[in-house]
């Protein structure tokens, strides 16, 4: 089976998931999806308090070996059992999610363009570019409402690691993108361009 692998990257709260969902809704046939967020390393050896202090915005926070292994398997038409990360406890859960192969594979994550092994497996690389203030407000709303975090912990993490790591990894990785998309899934022109490319390559 011929596959087309689409990478969706961008800073925290940039609209990556909105773009990914828009692609899922409009692609003919359900694409496979791998979320880099689910591949944070398991940290059973640490207490909750210690896990709270881990720099989750560093590239080394991820099990990139497993992620690359799973992405290669999907590209070879093999199913994978993706880990599931629980943000409320800052650790990988005991559950997994079965991801079936598909002609279109969507890979989403903040740092996927910063890891060369992932980058080389992506046929189309989309970077969602959104103003930093907008991204911060979205992150606060998401982490407090959806992930059970306190406002103080979100603020501390943003100042301590999110912003510095964005400048170190995410912003420079933008140069690896094929297309830079303002406003993510709300950018109709960019969406049409991407969907036309997918239709052309996989039918």
C-alpha positions as CSV (number, residue, x, y, z in Angstrom):
1,X,0.0,0.0,0.0
2,X,1.4,3.4,-1.0
3,X,1.3,5.9,1.9
4,X,1.5,9.6,2.2
5,X,2.7,10.9,5.6
6,X,1.7,14.4,6.7
7,X,3.4,16.1,9.6
8,X,1.6,18.8,11.6
9,X,3.8,20.8,13.9
10,X,3.8,24.2,15.6
11,X,4.0,25.8,19.1
12,X,1.8,24.9,22.0
13,X,-1.7,26.1,21.5
14,X,-1.1,27.0,17.9
15,X,-4.0,25.0,16.4
16,X,-2.3,21.8,15.4
17,X,-5.1,19.6,16.6
18,X,-7.7,21.8,14.9
19,X,-5.8,21.4,11.6
20,X,-5.4,17.6,12.2
21,X,-9.2,17.3,12.9
22,X,-10.0,19.3,9.8
23,X,-7.9,16.9,7.7
24,X,-9.5,13.9,9.3
25,X,-12.9,15.3,8.6
26,X,-12.2,16.0,4.9
27,X,-10.0,13.1,3.8
28,X,-11.7,10.3,2.0
29,X,-11.3,7.3,4.2
30,X,-10.0,7.6,7.8
31,X,-6.3,8.5,8.0
32,X,-4.0,6.9,10.6
33,X,-3.0,9.4,13.3
34,X,0.0,9.3,15.6
35,X,0.2,12.0,18.3
36,X,3.8,12.7,19.5
37,X,2.3,13.7,22.9
38,X,1.4,10.1,23.6
39,X,5.1,9.1,23.4
40,X,6.4,10.9,26.5
41,X,8.7,8.6,28.3
42,X,7.2,6.5,31.1
43,X,8.5,7.8,34.5
44,X,7.2,5.3,37.1
45,X,10.4,5.7,39.1
46,X,9.5,9.3,39.9
47,X,6.9,10.6,42.4
48,X,4.1,12.8,41.2
49,X,5.9,15.9,42.6
50,X,9.1,14.9,40.8
51,X,7.2,14.3,37.5
52,X,5.7,17.8,37.8
53,X,9.2,19.3,37.6
54,X,10.3,17.4,34.5
55,X,11.0,19.5,31.4
56,X,8.4,18.0,29.0
57,X,9.2,20.5,26.3
58,X,12.7,19.1,25.7
59,X,13.1,16.7,22.8
60,X,14.6,14.1,25.2
61,X,11.3,13.9,27.1
62,X,9.9,11.8,24.3
63,X,10.5,8.1,23.5
64,X,11.5,9.0,20.0
65,X,12.9,5.5,19.3
66,X,9.4,4.0,19.8
67,X,7.7,6.8,17.9
68,X,10.0,6.2,14.9
69,X,9.5,2.5,15.1
70,X,5.7,2.9,15.1
71,X,5.7,5.4,12.3
72,X,7.8,3.1,10.1
73,X,5.5,0.2,10.9
74,X,2.4,2.2,9.8
75,X,4.2,3.3,6.6
76,X,4.8,-0.4,6.0
77,X,1.1,-1.2,6.4
78,X,1.4,-2.7,9.9
79,X,-0.8,-1.9,12.8
80,X,0.7,-0.4,16.0
81,X,-0.3,-0.2,19.7
82,X,0.2,3.5,20.5
83,X,0.8,4.4,24.1
84,X,-1.7,6.7,25.8
85,X,-0.3,9.6,28.0
86,X,-2.3,10.8,31.0
87,X,-1.6,14.5,31.5
88,X,-3.3,14.7,34.8
89,X,-0.7,12.4,36.4
90,X,2.3,13.4,34.2
91,X,2.9,9.8,33.1
92,X,2.0,7.2,30.5
93,X,-1.1,5.3,31.3
94,X,-1.4,1.5,31.2
95,X,-3.8,1.7,28.2
96,X,-2.8,1.6,24.5
97,X,-4.7,2.6,21.4
98,X,-4.7,0.4,18.2
99,X,-3.7,2.5,15.2
100,X,-4.5,0.8,11.9
101,X,-2.5,1.5,8.7
102,X,-4.0,3.8,6.1
103,X,-2.9,5.4,2.8
104,X,-2.8,8.7,4.6
105,X,-0.9,9.0,7.9
106,X,-1.1,12.2,10.0
107,X,1.6,12.8,12.5
108,X,1.1,15.7,15.0
109,X,3.4,17.1,17.6
110,X,5.2,20.3,18.8
111,X,8.7,18.9,18.2
112,X,8.4,16.5,15.3
113,X,10.3,18.8,12.9
114,X,13.1,19.0,15.4
115,X,13.8,15.3,15.3
116,X,15.6,14.4,12.0
117,X,14.5,10.7,12.1
118,X,10.9,11.8,12.2
119,X,11.4,14.5,9.6
120,X,12.8,12.2,7.0
121,X,9.7,10.0,7.2
122,X,7.3,12.9,6.5
123,X,6.2,13.5,2.9
124,X,4.4,16.8,3.6
125,X,5.4,19.0,6.6
126,X,2.9,21.6,7.8
127,X,3.8,24.2,10.4
128,X,1.0,26.0,12.2
129,X,2.1,29.6,13.0
130,X,0.1,31.5,15.6
131,X,0.8,34.6,17.7
132,X,2.5,33.8,21.0
133,X,-0.1,35.5,23.1
134,X,-2.9,33.6,21.5
135,X,-1.0,30.3,22.0
136,X,-0.5,31.1,25.7
137,X,-4.2,31.8,26.3
138,X,-5.2,28.6,24.5
139,X,-2.7,26.6,26.5
140,X,-4.0,28.0,29.8
141,X,-7.6,27.2,28.9
142,X,-6.7,23.7,27.6
143,X,-4.5,22.6,30.5
144,X,-6.8,23.9,33.3
145,X,-10.1,22.8,31.8
146,X,-9.2,19.7,29.9
147,X,-6.2,18.4,31.7
148,X,-7.0,19.2,35.3
149,X,-4.0,21.5,35.9
150,X,-3.8,24.5,38.2
151,X,-3.4,27.9,36.7
152,X,-0.2,28.5,38.7
153,X,1.4,25.2,37.5
154,X,0.6,26.2,33.9
155,X,2.1,29.6,34.3
156,X,5.2,28.2,36.0
157,X,5.7,25.6,33.3
158,X,5.2,28.1,30.5
159,X,7.8,30.6,31.9
160,X,10.2,27.9,33.0
161,X,10.3,25.5,30.1
162,X,7.7,26.0,27.4
163,X,8.8,29.4,26.2
164,X,12.6,28.7,26.4
165,X,12.2,25.3,24.6
166,X,9.9,26.9,21.9
167,X,12.8,29.3,21.1
168,X,15.4,26.5,21.2
169,X,13.5,23.8,19.3
170,X,10.2,24.8,17.8
171,X,10.9,28.1,16.1
172,X,14.1,26.9,14.4
173,X,12.3,23.7,13.3
174,X,10.0,25.9,11.2
175,X,12.6,26.0,8.5
176,X,12.0,22.3,7.9
177,X,8.3,22.9,7.0
178,X,7.1,22.7,3.4
179,X,4.1,25.0,4.2
180,X,3.7,27.5,7.0
181,X,0.0,27.9,7.8
182,X,-1.3,30.9,9.8
183,X,-4.5,30.1,11.8
184,X,-4.2,26.3,11.4
185,X,-7.4,24.5,10.6
186,X,-9.3,27.8,10.1
187,X,-7.1,28.7,7.0
188,X,-9.4,27.5,4.2
189,X,-6.9,28.3,1.4
190,X,-4.1,26.3,3.0
191,X,-6.5,23.4,3.8
192,X,-7.6,23.2,0.1
193,X,-3.9,23.1,-1.0
194,X,-3.1,20.3,1.3
195,X,-6.2,18.3,0.5
196,X,-5.6,18.7,-3.2
197,X,-2.0,17.3,-2.7
198,X,-3.4,14.3,-0.7
199,X,-6.0,13.7,-3.4
200,X,-3.4,13.8,-6.1
201,X,-1.0,11.4,-4.4
202,X,-3.3,8.8,-2.9
203,X,-6.6,9.4,-4.8
